[in-house]
């Protein structure tokens, strides 16, 4: 499949039987496409789910409750698998700054996918950002956000993406290394 440029990120659908494809550009952004053969998530067929722009929370690898903003298209059809895109802010950023990148505003994106904007927290002495080690708290945070969305909404597991700016880009690169098999 052809790369699709969306704002500062390029989405590269992973070919069949390959785990992940990464694109990083001169603007210090990155995107990853996880490939799971296009399987449907457990949330397919479950109706009555919240749509629009709202916040959810889960815990990270240290047990800290963390917030993430979610945008689900309205109307939402629980029988139609959607793409899922995680957008990670840079150092000192917020969910709002990640949302301001505008990936959800690309033509057709708002109706074809669910967008997730996680909130980083202070990491060591570096300020607000991401623990980008494979055994770190934020990879577990990602796993739990992914599980929560996939169990509640109809997601095409072959179209799960992550993009980020600056430190968010570093975290997406870590996800490639730590979770590329997904």
C-alpha positions in Angstrom: 0.0 0.0 0.0 1.1 3.6 -0.6 2.2 5.9 2.2 -0.4 8.5 3.3 0.9 11.8 4.5 -1.2 13.3 7.2 0.2 16.6 8.6 3.7 15.9 10.0 3.2 12.1 10.0 3.3 9.5 7.2 1.2 6.4 7.7 2.7 3.3 6.1 0.3 0.3 6.1 2.3 -2.7 7.0 2.5 -5.4 4.3 1.0 -8.8 5.1 3.1 -11.0 7.3 5.3 -8.0 8.5 5.2 -6.6 12.0 5.7 -2.9 11.6 6.8 -0.1 9.2 8.2 3.1 10.5 8.6 6.5 8.9 10.5 9.4 10.5 10.9 12.7 8.8 13.1 15.7 9.1 10.4 17.5 11.1 11.2 15.1 14.0 8.0 13.1 13.7 7.3 9.4 13.3 4.5 7.0 12.6 4.2 3.3 13.0 1.6 0.9 11.6 1.0 -2.3 13.6 -0.1 -5.2 11.5 -2.2 -8.0 12.9 -3.7 -9.3 9.6 -6.7 -7.0 9.6 -8.5 -8.8 12.4 -11.4 -7.2 14.1 -11.2 -6.3 17.8 -13.3 -7.7 20.6 -15.3 -4.4 20.7 -16.9 -5.1 17.3 -20.7 -5.5 17.6 -20.9 -3.8 21.0 -23.4 -0.9 20.7 -24.2 2.1 22.9 -20.7 3.4 23.0 -19.8 7.0 23.6 -18.9 9.1 20.6 -17.4 12.6 20.1 -14.5 14.1 22.1 -14.1 12.8 25.6 -11.6 11.7 28.2 -10.8 8.2 29.6 -8.2 7.0 32.1 -6.2 3.9 32.9 -3.1 3.1 34.9 0.5 3.1 33.7 3.2 0.6 34.6 3.7 2.3 37.9 0.0 2.1 38.9 -0.5 5.8 38.3 -3.9 6.8 36.9 -3.4 8.5 33.6 -5.7 10.5 31.3 -6.1 10.2 27.6 -8.4 12.1 25.2 -10.4 10.1 22.7 -12.3 11.2 19.5 -14.8 8.7 18.2 -16.7 9.5 15.0 -20.4 10.2 15.2 -22.3 8.4 13.9 -20.3 5.3 15.0 -21.2 1.9 13.6 -20.1 -0.9 15.9 -20.0 -3.4 13.0 -17.5 -1.3 10.9 -13.8 -1.7 12.0 -12.1 1.6 12.2 -8.4 2.7 12.2 -7.0 3.7 15.5 -4.4 6.5 15.8 -2.4 7.4 18.9 -0.9 10.9 18.8 1.9 11.6 21.4 2.8 15.2 22.3 6.4 16.5 22.7 8.3 17.5 25.8 6.3 19.6 28.1 3.2 19.1 26.0 -0.4 18.2 26.7 -3.2 16.2 25.1 -4.4 19.5 23.6 -1.0 20.2 22.0 -1.0 16.7 20.4 -4.6 17.3 19.2 -3.4 20.6 17.7 -1.2 18.7 15.2 -4.5 18.2 13.4 -4.1 14.6 12.2 -7.8 14.0 13.0 -8.7 16.8 10.6 -7.1 15.3 7.5 -9.7 14.6 4.8 -11.7 11.5 5.7 -9.8 10.8 8.9 -12.5 11.9 11.3 -15.0 9.3 9.9 -12.5 6.5 9.3 -10.7 6.3 12.6 -10.6 6.8 16.4 -8.0 9.2 17.7 -6.3 8.9 21.1 -4.2 11.7 22.6 -2.4 10.5 25.8 -1.1 12.8 28.5 2.5 12.4 29.5 3.7 13.0 33.0 7.0 14.1 34.6 9.7 11.6 33.8 12.8 11.7 36.0 14.3 15.3 35.8 13.3 15.8 32.2 9.9 17.3 32.6 6.6 16.1 31.2 7.1 13.5 28.5 7.4 9.8 28.0 9.3 6.8 29.5 10.5 5.3 26.3 12.1 2.2 27.7 10.5 -1.2 26.8 10.0 -2.0 30.5 8.9 1.5 31.4 5.6 2.8 32.6 4.5 4.4 29.4 4.7 1.2 27.2 2.3 -0.4 29.7 0.2 2.8 29.5 0.0 2.3 25.8 -0.9 -1.4 26.1 -3.7 -0.5 28.5 -5.1 2.3 26.3 -5.0 0.0 23.3 -6.8 -2.8 25.2 -9.4 -0.4 26.5 -10.2 1.0 23.1 -10.1 -2.4 21.3 -12.4 -4.0 23.9 -15.0 -1.2 23.6 -14.9 -0.2 20.0 -14.7 -1.9 16.6 -11.0 -1.6 15.5 -9.2 -3.0 12.5 -6.1 -4.4 14.2 -4.2 -4.0 11.0 -4.7 -0.3 11.1 -3.4 0.8 14.5 -1.0 3.8 14.2 1.0 6.0 16.4 2.5 9.3 15.7 4.3 11.9 17.7 6.4 15.1 17.8 9.8 15.4 19.4 9.8 13.3 22.6 6.5 11.9 21.4 8.4 10.8 18.3 11.0 9.1 20.5 8.2 7.2 22.3 6.7 6.1 19.0 10.2 4.8 18.0 10.3 2.9 21.3 6.9 1.4 20.5 8.3 0.2 17.2 11.1 -1.6 19.1 9.0 -2.8 22.0 5.7 -3.6 20.4 6.5 -4.0 16.7 5.2 -7.6 16.7 1.7 -6.3 17.2 
